[in-house]
Amino acid sequence: MIGILIVAHGAFGEALIHSASHVLGKRPLRVRQVGVTIHDDPAAILPQATDLVRQLDEGDGVLVLTDIYGATPGNIALQLLQPGRVEGVSGVNLPMLVRALTYRDQGLAITVQKALSGGTEGVVHMTTDSCGKDHGGRDGAR
């Protein structure tokens, strides 16, 4: 099973994990987060994040999710990457996390692709015309 680490601003990572727990009906195992605030020194956060990656990797790899590419959490996440073992995706949102959690038994490469597709497919321009169809409304709600 792929471990998942969220490196994000403030309490966003914990909020995502909490929300995913609600969607999935239980708190997922082997998912951790590091919250980065304006007062944090990135050099002090990196060892903590590195240790979490080590804890999460039971041999299948780790997916690191971050909120904003180029921001401090994203830059910390970049330093954790090891191609084929620790992969990263930015722009984390709830659909991305839920998709990654759902497919993480299928290997790291597939988990990365499913996270990407979940994140992008979860962003939809909602209109009243879409109600009741594939993405929304009572008929399509889950």
C-alpha positions as CSV (number, residue, x, y, z in Angstrom):
1,M,0.0,0.0,0.0
2,I,1.3,3.4,-1.0
3,G,1.8,5.8,1.9
4,I,0.5,9.4,1.5
5,L,2.0,12.5,2.9
6,I,0.3,15.9,2.5
7,V,2.5,18.9,2.8
8,A,0.3,22.0,2.8
9,H,-0.3,25.4,4.3
10,G,-1.6,25.6,7.9
11,A,-4.3,23.0,8.8
12,F,-5.3,22.3,5.2
13,G,-3.7,18.9,5.2
14,E,-5.5,17.8,8.4
15,A,-8.8,19.2,7.1
16,L,-8.4,17.1,3.9
17,I,-7.7,14.0,5.8
18,H,-10.7,14.6,8.1
19,S,-12.9,15.2,5.1
20,A,-11.6,12.1,3.3
21,S,-12.4,10.1,6.4
22,H,-15.9,11.4,6.2
23,V,-16.3,10.4,2.6
24,L,-14.7,7.0,3.0
25,G,-16.4,6.2,6.3
26,K,-13.2,5.8,8.3
27,R,-9.8,7.4,8.8
28,P,-7.4,6.0,6.2
29,L,-4.3,4.3,7.4
30,R,-0.8,5.4,6.4
31,V,-1.8,9.0,5.6
32,R,0.0,11.9,7.4
33,Q,0.3,15.6,7.0
34,V,2.7,18.4,7.7
35,G,1.2,21.8,8.1
36,V,3.5,24.8,7.2
37,T,2.8,28.2,8.7
38,I,4.3,31.6,8.0
39,H,6.3,31.3,11.3
40,D,7.9,27.9,10.3
41,D,11.5,27.6,9.1
42,P,11.4,25.3,6.0
43,A,14.8,23.9,7.0
44,A,13.3,22.8,10.3
45,I,10.2,21.2,8.6
46,L,12.2,19.2,6.1
47,P,13.6,16.6,8.6
48,Q,10.1,16.1,10.0
49,A,8.7,15.5,6.6
50,T,11.6,13.2,5.7
51,D,11.0,11.2,8.8
52,L,7.3,10.9,7.9
53,V,8.2,9.6,4.4
54,R,10.4,7.0,6.0
55,Q,7.6,5.9,8.3
56,L,5.0,5.8,5.5
57,D,7.1,3.8,3.1
58,E,6.7,0.1,3.7
59,G,8.3,-0.8,0.4
60,D,5.6,0.3,-2.1
61,G,6.5,4.0,-2.1
62,V,5.0,7.3,-1.0
63,L,2.9,9.9,-2.7
64,V,3.5,13.4,-1.5
65,L,0.6,15.8,-2.1
66,T,1.0,19.5,-1.8
67,D,-1.3,22.5,-2.2
68,I,0.6,25.1,-4.3
69,Y,3.5,24.4,-6.6
70,G,6.3,26.9,-5.9
71,A,5.1,27.9,-2.5
72,T,6.9,26.9,0.7
73,P,5.1,23.6,1.2
74,G,5.6,22.7,-2.4
75,N,9.3,23.5,-2.2
76,I,9.6,21.2,0.9
77,A,7.7,18.5,-1.0
78,L,10.1,18.8,-4.0
79,Q,13.1,18.0,-1.7
80,L,11.4,14.7,-0.6
81,L,11.0,13.3,-4.1
82,Q,12.9,10.2,-5.2
83,P,11.7,9.1,-8.7
84,G,10.0,5.7,-8.6
85,R,9.9,5.7,-4.8
86,V,8.6,9.1,-3.6
87,E,6.5,10.9,-6.2
88,G,4.8,14.2,-5.8
89,V,1.6,16.0,-7.1
90,S,0.7,19.6,-6.5
91,G,-2.8,21.2,-6.4
92,V,-4.2,18.7,-3.8
93,N,-7.9,18.8,-3.4
94,L,-10.4,16.4,-1.8
95,P,-11.3,14.5,-5.0
96,M,-7.5,14.0,-5.6
97,L,-7.0,12.6,-2.1
98,V,-10.0,10.4,-2.2
99,R,-8.9,9.0,-5.6
100,A,-5.4,8.4,-4.4
101,L,-6.6,6.6,-1.3
102,T,-8.9,4.4,-3.4
103,Y,-6.2,3.3,-5.8
104,R,-3.1,3.2,-3.7
105,D,-3.0,-0.6,-3.6
106,Q,-2.3,-0.6,-7.4
107,G,1.2,0.7,-7.2
108,L,2.9,4.2,-7.1
109,A,2.7,5.0,-10.9
110,I,-1.1,4.2,-11.0
111,T,-1.7,6.1,-7.8
112,V,0.0,9.2,-9.2
113,Q,-2.1,9.0,-12.4
114,K,-5.4,8.4,-10.5
115,A,-4.6,11.3,-8.1
116,L,-4.0,13.6,-11.1
117,S,-7.2,12.5,-12.8
118,G,-9.2,12.7,-9.6
119,G,-7.9,16.2,-9.0
120,T,-8.8,17.5,-12.4
121,E,-12.1,15.7,-12.9
122,G,-13.2,17.0,-9.5
123,V,-13.0,20.6,-10.7
124,V,-16.2,21.2,-12.7
125,H,-18.0,24.4,-13.8
126,M,-21.3,23.8,-12.3
127,T,-24.4,25.1,-14.1
128,T,-28.1,24.6,-13.6
129,D,-28.1,22.6,-16.8
130,S,-25.8,20.0,-15.2
131,C,-28.2,19.3,-12.3
132,G,-29.3,15.7,-12.3
133,K,-26.6,14.6,-14.7
134,D,-23.2,13.0,-14.0
135,H,-21.9,15.8,-11.8
136,G,-24.5,17.0,-9.4
137,G,-28.1,17.3,-8.6
138,R,-30.1,14.9,-6.5
139,D,-30.0,12.2,-9.3
140,G,-26.2,12.3,-9.5
141,A,-25.5,12.9,-5.8
142,R,-23.6,10.3,-3.7
